[in-house]
């Protein structure tokens, strides 16, 4: 990657909030910023990324074949994927779960009321198997309408080709944000699975896995320490807290342990932002999705979530 001078990152072809090209062709979104942070840490420049759109069906083979260095594409960490594909899941960047998007006009209060309904679901994704399990366990006889992409699912659902659309709740919020009338649709309260999302790399290169893992943790620790892309430069000059000084490369010489510069974490936060900045900008209150932090809040937040990073020492 260093010889090439650019990080190749596999991303969703178009999922607002997570990965999408804007009107000028610049890629934006939560998963995009994770790759940009890794590039800042490993190459010193968040812009040294080439984004490669990959479908749900070919994302793992693209990584296995070496077409991409990292997959950052709203991908769930599961036992089978971890154990059988020759891939590693370095860290969880977004705690999610599968839900259902329906028209408000149906006046539904629970997914259990969808008995016999046609459900749009992405073929080959974890959501397809989850839907089958949910239908079977409850005897709902849901009819899966398999589609090839999120864009196809949105179009078919909006056109009445299915009664509901099931996917990760974050993906449903993304889909709803670009429908003709977002307010006419709601996400039911039922969450039928656990979907820990995060980047994926090939097995066999533990140093690369650690670089990706600790870049994610650096973004989380940055939030814990109250750092932002605007304040981190001043903090690097004035910080007295030992953990902050180690994170920002002022003392401890932690970067070289992974073959990185002393300021690798500082560069990731400076150029891309701490976790809360990325969340807020891409999928939170400053975005069209308006997603609540929920499970993705820090472990010690006033409303605690699951976000937790090992100590920097």
C-alpha positions in Angstrom: 0.0 0.0 0.0 2.8 2.4 0.9 4.6 1.6 -2.4 1.4 2.3 -4.3 0.9 5.4 -2.2 -2.9 5.0 -1.8 -5.3 2.9 0.2 -7.9 1.0 -1.8 -11.2 0.9 0.1 -14.3 -1.2 -0.9 -17.5 0.7 -0.2 -21.2 0.6 -0.9 -22.1 1.9 -4.3 -24.6 4.3 -2.8 -26.0 4.3 0.8 -26.7 7.9 1.9 -25.0 8.6 5.2 -22.6 5.8 4.9 -21.1 5.8 1.4 -22.2 7.9 -1.6 -20.6 10.3 -4.2 -21.9 13.8 -3.8 -22.8 16.1 -6.8 -19.1 16.8 -7.4 -18.2 13.1 -7.3 -16.5 13.3 -3.9 -17.2 10.2 -1.8 -18.8 11.0 1.6 -20.3 9.1 4.5 -19.5 7.2 7.8 -17.8 4.3 6.1 -15.9 6.6 3.8 -14.5 8.6 6.8 -13.4 5.3 8.5 -11.2 4.7 5.4 -10.0 8.3 5.3 -8.9 8.0 9.0 -7.0 4.8 8.3 -5.3 6.5 5.3 -4.4 9.5 7.6 -2.9 7.1 10.2 -1.0 4.8 7.7 -0.1 7.2 5.0 -0.3 10.6 6.7 -2.9 11.9 4.3 -6.7 11.2 4.5 -7.1 12.0 0.8 -4.8 9.1 -0.3 -7.8 6.7 -0.7 -9.2 5.2 -3.8 -12.8 4.2 -3.3 -14.0 1.0 -5.1 -17.7 0.4 -5.2 -18.5 -3.3 -4.4 -21.9 -5.0 -4.2 -23.1 -7.1 -1.3 -22.5 -10.2 -3.4 -18.9 -9.5 -4.4 -17.5 -7.5 -1.4 -15.8 -10.5 0.3 -14.3 -11.9 -2.9 -12.9 -8.4 -3.8 -11.1 -8.4 -0.5 -9.9 -12.0 -0.8 -8.5 -11.4 -4.3 -6.6 -8.3 -3.2 -8.7 -5.9 -5.3 -9.1 -3.8 -2.2 -7.0 -3.3 1.0 -10.0 -2.8 3.3 -13.7 -3.3 3.1 -15.7 -0.5 4.8 -19.2 -1.3 3.6 -21.9 -1.6 6.4 -20.8 -5.2 6.9 -21.9 -7.3 9.9 -19.3 -9.3 11.9 -20.7 -12.9 12.2 -19.3 -16.2 13.2 -19.4 -17.8 9.8 -17.8 -14.8 8.1 -15.0 -14.6 10.7 -14.3 -18.4 10.7 -14.6 -19.4 7.1 -13.6 -16.6 4.7 -10.0 -16.0 5.7 -10.9 -12.5 6.8 -10.6 -10.5 10.0 -13.0 -7.9 11.6 -10.6 -5.5 13.5 -13.2 -3.5 15.3 -16.9 -2.5 15.5 -17.6 1.0 14.3 -21.4 0.9 14.4 -23.7 -1.2 16.6 -26.9 -1.9 14.6 -29.8 -4.3 14.3 -32.2 -5.4 11.6 -35.6 -3.7 11.4 -38.5 -3.1 9.0 -39.5 0.0 7.0 -43.3 0.3 6.3 -45.8 2.9 5.2 -47.4 4.9 8.0 -50.7 4.4 6.2 -50.6 0.7 7.2 -50.9 1.7 10.9 -48.6 -1.1 12.1 -47.2 -1.2 15.6 -45.1 -4.4 15.3 -43.4 -6.6 12.7 -45.5 -9.5 14.0 -48.4 -7.8 12.1 -46.7 -8.4 8.8 -47.9 -12.0 8.5 -48.1 -13.1 4.9 -46.6 -9.8 3.7 -44.1 -9.3 0.8 -40.7 -8.2 2.3 -38.0 -6.6 0.2 -34.6 -8.0 1.3 -31.1 -7.8 -0.1 -30.1 -11.1 -1.6 -27.0 -12.7 -0.1 -26.9 -10.3 2.8 -27.2 -11.4 6.5 -30.6 -9.7 6.5 -32.0 -12.4 4.1 -31.1 -15.3 6.6 -32.3 -13.2 9.5 -35.7 -12.7 7.8 -36.1 -16.4 7.2 -35.3 -17.2 10.8 -37.7 -14.5 12.1 -40.5 -15.7 9.8 -40.0 -19.4 10.7 -39.7 -18.8 14.5 -43.0 -16.9 14.5 -44.9 -18.7 11.8 -45.5 -15.5 9.9 -45.0 -17.0 6.4 -43.3 -13.8 5.2 -42.6 -13.8 1.4 -39.0 -12.6 0.7 -38.7 -10.5 -2.4 -35.0 -10.8 -3.1 -33.2 -7.8 -4.7 -29.7 -7.1 -5.8 -29.0 -3.7 -4.3 -30.2 -1.2 -1.8 -31.2 1.1 -4.7 -33.3 -1.6 -6.2 -34.9 -2.3 -2.8 -35.8 1.3 -2.3 -37.3 1.6 -5.8 -39.3 -1.6 -5.5 -40.6 -0.7 -2.0 -41.6 2.8 -3.0 -43.4 1.4 -6.1 -45.5 -1.0 -4.1 -43.6 -4.1 -5.2 -43.3 -5.2 -1.5 -45.2 -4.3 1.6 -42.1 -3.7 3.8 -38.3 -3.4 3.4 -36.0 -5.1 5.9 -32.4 -4.3 6.5 -30.2 -2.8 9.2 -32.0 0.1 10.9 -29.3 2.5 9.8 -29.7 1.3 6.1 -33.5 1.8 6.5 -33.0 5.3 7.8 -30.8 6.0 4.8 -33.4 4.6 2.4 -36.2 6.6 4.0 -34.2 9.8 3.7 -34.2 9.6 -0.1 -37.8 8.4 -0.7 -40.2 10.9 -2.3 -42.0 11.5 1.0 -39.8 10.3 3.9 -42.5 11.4 6.5 -44.9 8.8 5.0 -42.7 6.0 6.2 -41.7 4.7 9.5 -39.3 2.1 11.0 -41.1 -0.3 13.2 -39.7 -0.6 16.8 -38.8 -4.3 16.4 -35.1 -5.1 16.1 -34.8 -8.8 15.1 -31.0 -9.2 15.2 -27.6 -7.9 16.4 -25.5 -6.4 13.6 -22.1 -5.2 14.7 -20.8 -3.3 11.6 -17.2 -2.5 10.9 -14.2 -2.7 8.5 -12.9 -6.0 7.2 -9.3 -7.0 6.2 -7.6 -10.2 5.0 -6.1 -12.6 7.5 -2.4 -13.1 7.5 -1.2 -9.5 8.1 -1.7 -8.9 11.9 0.1 -5.5 11.7 -2.4 -4.2 9.2 -5.3 -5.6 11.2 -3.9 -3.8 14.3 -3.5 -0.5 12.3 -7.1 -0.6 11.3 -8.3 -1.7 14.8 -6.3 1.0 16.6 -7.3 3.7 14.2 -10.9 3.1 15.0 -10.0 3.0 18.8 -8.1 6.3 18.4 -11.2 8.0 17.0 -13.2 6.7 20.0 -10.5 7.7 22.5 -10.4 11.1 20.9 -14.1 11.6 21.8 -13.5 10.3 25.3 -10.8 12.9 25.8 -13.0 15.7 24.4 -10.8 16.2 21.4 -12.1 17.5 18.0 -10.5 18.2 14.6 -10.5 21.9 15.6 -8.9 21.5 19.1 -6.5 18.6 18.7 -3.6 20.7 17.4 -3.7 22.9 20.5 -4.2 19.8 22.7 -1.0 18.3 21.3 0.9 21.3 22.4 -0.6 21.7 25.9 -2.0 18.3 27.0 -0.8 17.1 30.4 -2.9 13.9 30.7 -0.5 11.0 30.1 -3.0 9.0 28.0 -3.8 12.0 25.8 -0.1 12.7 25.3 0.4 9.0 24.3 -2.6 9.2 21.9 -1.3 12.4 20.3 2.2 11.1 19.9 3.9 13.5 22.4 5.3 10.7 24.5 5.5 6.9 24.7 6.5 6.3 21.1 3.5 4.0 20.4 3.3 4.5 16.7 6.5 2.7 15.8 5.2 -0.4 17.4 2.9 -0.7 14.4 5.3 0.8 11.9 3.6 4.1 12.1 4.8 7.7 12.8 4.4 9.0 16.3 1.6 11.3 15.3 -0.6 8.7 13.5 -3.6 9.0 15.8 -3.2 12.8 15.9 -3.4 12.9 12.1 -6.5 10.7 12.0 -8.3 13.0 14.4 -7.0 16.3 12.9 -7.8 15.3 9.3 -11.1 13.4 9.8 -12.4 14.0 13.3 -13.0 12.1 16.5 -15.8 9.5 16.5 -18.5 11.9 17.6 -17.7 14.3 14.8 -17.9 11.6 12.2 -21.1 10.3 13.6 -22.8 13.7 13.8 -21.7 14.8 10.4 -22.5 11.6 8.4 -25.5 10.0 10.1 -26.4 12.0 13.2 -28.1 15.4 13.8 -26.2 17.3 11.1 -27.2 14.7 8.5 -30.4 13.8 6.7 -30.6 10.6 8.6 -30.8 12.2 12.1 -29.9 8.9 13.8 -29.6 9.0 17.6 -26.4 7.8 19.2 -28.2 5.0 21.0 -26.0 1.9 21.4 -23.2 3.9 19.6 -22.8 6.3 22.5 -19.7 6.1 24.7 -19.8 3.6 27.6 -19.6 6.5 30.1 -22.0 8.9 28.4 -25.0 10.3 30.3 -27.1 7.8 28.3 -24.5 5.0 28.0 -23.9 3.0 24.9 -21.6 0.2 23.9 -18.8 2.3 22.5 -15.6 1.4 24.4 -11.9 1.5 23.5 -9.0 -0.2 25.2 -6.5 2.1 27.0 -3.7 3.8 25.1 -0.7 2.5 27.0 
